[in-house]
Amino acid sequence: MIFIDNEGNTNPKLNLALEEYALRHFDSSTDYLLFYINEPSIIIGRNQNTLEEINQEYIEANGIHVVRRISGGGAVYHDLGNLNFSFITNHDGKSISNFEKFTAPVISVLNDMGVAAELKGRNDILVDEKKISGTAQFSTGKRMISHGTLLFDTDMGEVVKALQVKMSKIQSKGHKSVRSRVANISEFLKAPITMAEFKKQLLIGLYEASEPFETYKLTQAEWKAVHELKAEKYDLWDWNFGRSPKFNIQRNKRFSIGEIDLRIFVEKGLISEFKIFGDFFGRQPVSEIENLLIGVPYDKPQIKNVLKDVSIENYFGQFEKLDFINLVYGND
């Protein structure tokens, strides 16, 4: 097995691009191990509706990345206290959904460190019934990724805030995350250690459980290709938000001008239907706003841009445009 050196990068979009690039382009006769640590970010499962998983207002205010990964499963919060591991191997027809095969070496090392970790359910590692790791898989048919998180010293307060969804009455066919009781590995260690020491101990333990490792450093050309994949995929709103399954939203709120009730249908990230109901009074038909928003990405900056020259009071009376935009996009 070869250990891939990510050279200390903490940008989640770059790390996910590196992981996918290694899966698709590295030697298919070799097994690889990749570690990476991300800046504060929410990593969305491949089949999830992003807006159902995040507190959009909070992540915008705090500069938290939102990135969709290529594997399924639920949304997870990453920060500098979270170590991510990824095994890149051949798909032998038996390994997909065999989470025990890939978590067993990690659990063994944790046990050796005095952490009573065990695999519970389908794909979670628990200590004292608290989740310290979740895992997921993805296969190209010939090659596969088995990757997971290790909550070492994550800010649990941020986990709650970043994943506390405020969007009301949203329905979709996306796979919703199931929140579990979580804990940090550092809570179960007999003596405190740093993230760097934890990473080193884990790597040494995995070395001992396998054939001798060698460390691989990407060439300049390979890093260039990884950055290109990041720019062409992981940097894009279309991948991170627009790939969400079809969904619909009902939003209503009473203002001084009356109640506004919105019904919004979104498909492939674009508003496909938009209806406004309520008991407000306006001079112009709201159908003009409805038609204006059809085909617009369900993205706050783009909605604001489309409405920038619209005199909203013509449709609702004395009413702030920002209040309408916040109602459309879900910031309560």
C-alpha positions, 0 to 999 in steps of 0.5 A, a space after each residue: 500500500 502506498 501513502 499519498 502525501 497531500 502536502 498539508 492542504 486543508 482546502 476541502 475542494 482540493 482534497 476531494 479533487 485529489 481523492 477523485 483524481 487518485 481513484 481515476 488515474 493512479 496505478 490500478 494495480 496498487 492500493 493507496 491510503 490518503 489522509 487529509 484535514 479540512 478547513 471548516 466545511 460541510 461535506 454533502 453526500 452525493 445523493 443529498 439535497 444540500 439545502 436540507 442539510 445546512 444552515 445556509 445563513 450560518 455557513 455564509 456568515 462564518 465562511 464555511 465551505 460546502 462541498 459535495 463528495 462523490 460517495 453516498 451517505 450523509 452530510 458531515 462537518 469537518 474542521 481542523 480537529 477532524 482527520 479524514 482517511 481514504 483507502 483507494 483499492 480495486 473493486 473485487 465485487 465483495 468489498 463494496 458495502 463491506 465497511 468492516 474490511 476497511 474500518 477494522 485496521 483503523 479500529 485496531 489502532 484506536 484500540 491499541 491507543 486505549 480507545 474502545 472503538 467498535 463498528 456499529 450498524 452499517 458504517 459507524 465507529 462508536 465508543 460508549 455508544 457515541 459516534 466518532 467516525 462515519 464512513 462511505 464508499 464509491 466505486 467506478 466499477 474497477 476501483 473504489 474509495 472507502 473513506 471516513 472521518 475521525 472526530 479527534 478534536 472537532 468543535 462540537 458546537 460548530 457541528 450543531 450550528 452548521 448543520 442546524 437547518 432553518 429552511 421550513 417545509 422543504 420536501 425532496 427525494 434526497 437522502 436526509 442525514 440521521 444525526 447521532 450522538 457524537 464525541 471526540 476521540 481525544 475524550 477517550 485518550 488516557 493522555 492528551 496528544 496533538 492532532 499531528 501526534 494522533 495522525 502519526 500514531 494512526 499511520 504507524 499502526 496502519 503500517 504495522 497492520 499491512 505490508 511496508 508503506 511507501 510515501 508518494 508525492 504527486 508530480 507538478 503535472 499531477 497537481 496541475 490536473 488535480 487543480 483543474 478537476 477542482 476548478 471544473 467540478 468541486 468549485 462549481 455551484 452546479 456540483 455543490 448545490 445544483 446537483 440536488 434532487 428535485 425538491 419543493 419548498 413552501 415558505 410563508 410569513 406574515 408581514 405588516 403588508 399581509 401574509 406572503 405564501 410561496 410555493 417553489 419547485 426546484 429541478 437540477 438547481 433551477 427554479 422550475 415553478 414559482 407561485 406567490 399567494 397571500 392577502 397583501 395589496 399591490 398595483 401590479 400582478 405578482 405573476 410578473 415576479 413569478 415569471 422573472 424567477 423561472 429558470 433562475 438558479 436557486 441561489 441567493 446571490 443570483 436571485 438578488 441579481 435578478 430582482 435588483 431592478 424590480 420595484 418590489 413595492 409595486 407588487 406588495 405595498 411598502 415592503 423591503 426587497 430583502 425581506 422578500 429575498 430572505 423569504 424566498 431563500 429561507 433565512 428566517 
